[in-house]
Amino acid sequence: MKAKTEYLTFATRNKREYHDITDQIEDVVGQSGIAEGMVLVSAMHITAGVWVNDHEEGLIADIDDWLETLAPFKKNYRHHNTGETNGDAHLKSLLVGHEVIVPVTEGRLDLGPWQRVYYAEFDGQRKKRVIIKVMGE
């Protein structure tokens, strides 16, 4: 079995941003030389997430609205008693999850016709990382 590890770094301008990282993942898969296997994509921070979904701006806006409805920014989270102000970001991360595993077939990501991999930032404006780990033969 072979493996390759790469990291993506994000320094977002806004507290919440969504980035399609599919092409970067595909590049790492190509560099790995793996024909059959899988790739793990994981946010390395507890206020960010990774998911697979449709690449459509209206849907991204709907997801953002949905997350803000379920875990709105507010001042009275108990987590804020620690001096933090990002309680909502932790909850949003739990809702979307922090990692995905995508199959690799014939040296390419094996996604459905509309599927893309997204990095979701919920407490931005500082450096954050995502790990990409390709494993297979």
Buried (B, 14 or more C-beta within 10 A) or exposed (E): EEEBEBEBEBEBEEBBBBBBBBEBBBEBBBEBEBBEBBBBBBBBBBBBBBBBBBEEEEEBEEBBEEBBEEBEBEEEBEBBEEEEBBBBBBBBBEBBBBBBEBEBEEBEBEBEEEBBBBBBBBBBEEEBEBBBBBBBE
